[in-house]
Amino acid sequence: MSPLADSGSPEAGTVDPLAPTNGTGAPPHPYDAIVVVSFGGPEGMADVMPFLENVTRGRNIPRERLEDVAHHYALFGGVSPINAQNRALVAALEHVLAAEGPRVPVYWGNRNWQPFLTDTVRQMAADGVRHAAAFVTSVYSSFSGCRQYRADIAAAQAAVGPGAPNIDKLRTFFNHPGFVEPQAERLRTALNGLDEARRAAAVVVFSAHSIPLAMAQSSRYVEQLGEASRLIAAAAGLEGPTRVVFQSRSGPPHQPWLEPDVGDVAAELAARGVTDLVVVPIGFISDHIEVVFDLDTELAERCRTLGVRLTRVPTVGTDPAFVRMIRDLVVERQTPGAARPALGDLGAGHDVCPAYCCWYEPTTGRPSSPPTSASDVASS
């Protein structure tokens, strides 16, 4: 399974280095650029070990563990699909902006591989960009999915220096119609591809990346996953409770991570006589390595062994409604009083993360904030 990027947390202390300085989050002028911020991935076997070393830097991961993960990439020629998918997303967004505005350039930078975010921010500065909106390709709130990306942006700005543009991360979108409805449509299509008997007997589960339990406790990750699964199931016409499962666990055996694992659930269902399992990978927006290896390869093999037929639902990718959602989030953020679409009960996420939002210390596994008043601590 792939390593989860949960390194790079700010040092614990009484001051949050990512504490907001602009309470409203509204830019003083319309944004003059958009930057897509993502995880990154290798694009050939020569890239794989350097990429994995970037991902795990400071975590003392044994070399043999990295070599094991490298084997997963070798099955795909050392190429993670994520970079090609992000190029397609950027191109699709550029097309929407050209047709509907705002007519601003779209940049792309990664945490762990080329194009590195620092290089992208340096290019933005050279191009004269002063204030950009950042779309992070992570759906939910958590240290790895939100706070660490905010730290990456801040580090890139610091590396570029005084000429670096201001960059505002856009809000989470797990309950935005532009995410929920395309994912529900993909689920409907997958179910309609089964004959009536199989469809009636199939069990649908919603899968997301497992994270350390302590990290989950510092955020609203689990709550947001539950809400997204409920909304997608309802939009797809399913009735009854939904079940969230987890995948891609990469921590040491003694460290508690979110459960149940999707493979264990498949075995449990097989023991109950279930023969059709439908997996909706709601933790991801594109079919990258956690999907094509952990689900399409590893889980598929386990299901074959169990006698369970696996249907894996596609991710939203470059669905036009999803791409338009990115454009709409930018317009919403820069337009005072704009509507903030959000389905369900949790409402639209905040534009500006409060101090100590999703605070987590990867080296200790502590979810707590620095030793200040409890009122200073907010989860996102």
N, C-alpha and C positions, 0 to 999 in steps of 0.2 A: 504494500500500500504506500501511497505517497506521503512524504513528510509534511506536517502542517507547519506553517510559518507562525510560530508564536514566540519569536525572539525579538529583541530590540525594544523592550519596554523602557520608558523613562525611569531614571533612578528614583527610588522612593524618597520622599521629603515632604516638607510642609507646604511647598509651592508646586502646583501642577504646571509643568512647562507648556502644556497645551491649553491652559485656561483661556477662555475667550476674552478678547479685548473689545469686541464689537457686540454689544448685547443683542441687537436686532438681527444681525446677519445680513441685512440688506446692503448691497454695494452702493456706493455714492453715485456711480454711473453704470450704465449697462455694461455687461461683460464684453471684453474685446477678444475673448478666446474661450475655448472649452478644451480641457485635457482629460482624456480617458486614462485612469490609473488602474493598473492591474498587477497580477502576481508575476507573470513572465514564465517562460519555459524554454527548454533547449530546442535547438533546431538542427541537431545532428549529434552523432555519438561523441564527437570531440567536445561538445558543450555540456554533456550530461554531468560529469563529476564536478566541474567548476560551478555549474548551476546548483547542484545539491550542496556544495560547500557554502555557497552564498546563502541558501535557504537555512542551513543549520549552523551558521557561524555563531560561536559563543555557547553552543549547547552541548559540547563534548559528546557528540554522537559517534559511536565506534565506526571505524572505516568499513568494517564488514557490513554494517547496516546500510551505509551509503551504497556499497556495491550491490547489495540485494535490491535496493530501490532502482539502481541503475539498470538492472536486468529488466525491470518492468518497462522502462523507456526503450530498451533494446528491442523489445517486441514490436515497436513502432519505428524502428530505424533511428532511435534517439531523438525523434521529433515529437514534441508535445503539440497537440492541436491548438493550444490556447493562443499562440501568437497569430496564426492564420485567422482564427476566429475573431481576434481583436482587430486585425486589419479589415476584415469584412464589416465589423461593427462600425469602425471609424468611417469606412467608405459609405455605408448606409446612412450614417448620421450626417455626413457631408451632403449627401443627396437630399435629405429632408430639409436641412438648413438652406440649401440653395433654392428649394422650392417654396419654403414657408418662412424662412428667416428664423432667428437673426442670422445675418450673413457674417459669420465669424469663423476663423480657422479652427480646425480640430487637431489637437496634438495627442500623443500617446506615449506614456512612460510606465515602466515596470519597476517593481520592487527588487526582483531577483535576477533579471536577465535583460539583455538588450531589446529595445532601447531603454536604458536605465533612466529612472525618473530625474535624477540630477542632470543628466545630459539633455533631457527634454526641457527642463526648466531653464537651463542655460540657453538653449536655442530660442525659447519663448522670450527671454530677456533680450537676446540679440535682435529678435524680430520686432521689438518694441511693445510687446504685450505688457500691460500694466495691471490688469485685474481679470483673472480667469475663474471659471466654474469648473470644479473637478467632479467627474462622474467616476466613482469607484465601482468596479465590477464585482462587488460583494453585496448581497441582498440584505443581510441582517446585521444587527448590532452585536459586537463582541470586541474583545481586545484585538484579535487577529483580523476581524472583518471590518473594523471601523477605526478604533483608536490607533492601531499600528500604522494604518495608511495615513492618518493625520500626522503621525510622527514622521513618516517617510516624506511627506510634503514639506513639513517644517525643516527637516534635515536637508532636503534638496535646496530650499530657499536659503538656508544658512550657508551652504556650500557655494552657491552662486554669488551671494553677497548682496550689497545694498541695491543693486539693480534688478534683483529678482522680483517677479510680479507677485502681487497678492493673489492667493488662491483660496477659494471657498469650496469645501466639500459639500456636495448636494445631499439632501436628506435620504434616509433609507426608503426603500420602495416595495417592501414585502407585501404591502396591502394596497398598492396602487393598481387601479384597473389596467394599466398598461403592462403590468407583470402578471396579475392574476388571470385576466381573461385569455391572453395567448396560451398560458400554461394549461388552463382548463380546456381550451379548444384542442390542444395536443392530447390531453387525457381522453377527451371524448372520441377523438379519431382513433386512438389506440384501442379503446374498448369496442368501438364499432368494427374494428378489424377482426374481432373474435366472433365465432359463431354464437348463436343465442345461448346455447347450453353452457359453453365455456364462459361467456360474459356473465351469466347469472351466478356462476360458481366462483368466479375469480375474486381474489382478495387484493385490494389496492392498499399500498403503503407509500408513505412520502419519506424520501431519504435525504439526509443532509450530512455534511461533514461533522464527525464527532470532534469535540474539543474537550480539554481537561475540565472536570467538574468544577474546580475552583474558578476557572475562567468563565464558565457558564453562569456561576453564581454572581458574578460581577456585572452582568448585563441582562438584557431581556431576550437573549438569543432563543431560549426554549419557548418562551411565551410567543414570540413572533413566529417561530416555526409552526407552533400549534395553530395560530390564527391563519397563517398563509395556507396551511393544509386544509383547514375548515373552509376557507373562502374558495379555494380552487375546487374542492370536492363539490361544494354547493353549486358553483357555476357550471360544473360539468354534469350536474343532475344527479349526483350520488346522494344517498340518504344515510343517516346514521353517523356514529362517531368515526373520526379519522385516527389513523395510527402513524406516528412519526417514528422512524427508525434511523440509525446512524451508520456511518461507514468511514473507511479511510483512517481508522485509529492508528496513531503512530507513536504514542508515548510509551514509557517503560511500563512493564506489567504491574508494578506496585502503585502507579499513579491512577487514581480513578478518572475515567473518561465517561462521557455520556453514553448510555446504552438504551435500548438493546441494539446489537449489531445486526445489520440487515441479513447477513448470512445465518446467524443464529435464529432469526425470525423465520427464514425460509425453512430451516430444519424443523422448527416448532410447527409450522403450518403443514409440512409434509407428514409429520407424525399424526396430525389431525385429519389427514386424508385430503388436504387441499392439493389440487393439481395445477392450478393456474395462479401465478403471482404477477401482479402489475406494479412496477416500481416507478414512482414519479420523483425524479431527482431535483426537488425544489430548492436544494441548497446551492444550486449552480445555475448560471445563465447560459452556459455553452457546454458542448460535449467535449470537455478537455480530459486530461489523463485520469482524474478521479472517476470520471464517467466511463470512458472507453476501456480502462483497465479494471478498476475496482468493481464496476457493475457488468459491463459487457463481456469481460474476460473472466475475472475471478468469480463473481457471483454466478455468472452463467454456467460455469463449469460445476459449481457446487449444486446448482439447481438440476443440472443434468444427472448428477450422481443421485440426487434425492428423488428423481422422477417428477420434478415440478417444471412446468413450462413457464419460462420467464418472458414477460413483455416489458421492455424498458421504454418509457415514454420520452420523447425528445425534449430537450430544453428549449427555452424561448429563442435563443440565438439572435438572428436579425429579423425577427418578425416585425412587420411594419408598425404594429401598434406599440411594441416594446421600444423600437427606435424612436418613434414619435414621443413616447413617454420621456425619454432623455431630453429631447428638445423642450418639452413642456415643463420639466423640472427646472431647467435653466430660466425660462421665461417667468415661471412662478416666483423663483427666488429673487429676480431682479425687478419684479413688479409689485409695488406696495398694494396690499389689499386683494391680490390675486387669489382665485379659488385654489384650494389645496386638496385635490381629490384623494380620498382614502376610503376603502371599503371596510366593513366590519366595525368592531367595537374599540379598537385601539387608537384610532385617529391618525392623522398625519404626524410623522416624526418631526423632531425639532430641527431647525435649520442650524443652530449653533449648539454643539455639545457642551454641557456644563462642566465645570471643573471636576476632575476625578472621574469623569464618565468612562465606564468600562475599564477602570483601573485594575491592572493585574501585573504581578511580578513573575515572569516566566522562570527565573532562576530559583525562586522559592515556592512557586505555586500559590502564593497568597493572593486572595481576591480583594483584600482590604485596602482601604485608602490610607494615606499617611496619617499619623496620629494627630488628627485635628477633630473638630466637632463633627458629629454624625450628620448634621444638617448640611455640611459641605459636600457630602458624598451623594452623587446621583448616578444611577445606572441608566443606560440608554437602551 
